[in-house]
Amino acid sequence: MSNISFALAGIGLFVLGLYALIVHDHLLRKILAINIMGSGVSLVLVALAKHGGDALPDVVPHAMVITGIVVAVSATAVALVLMVKLATETGRAMLPDDSTE
């Protein structure tokens, strides 16, 4: 597969995650959607890394992806802790609906 195919797959993952983020109310599904969006961005970054004259890929996008993975794991852990606290306090893992007030 060419790099363009991987870039298109990354864009597809991002769009799928964005759709799930908008449609679903449950916080766990929203957290998973954000992770899918991050994976799509990482895939696009790696796919579009420019190759030099000696066919070695550029290391900067790869380093950014590795750093992004570490940040994503940390942010996911914090989001899951906040979701559990909200579920403990309210009894449901969904944000309150502001339109009913």
Summary of the structure (lengths in Angstrom):
residues: 101
radius of gyration: 17.5
end to end distance: 52.4
largest distance: 63.0
contacts: 266
relative contact order: 0.14
helix: 76%
strand: 4%
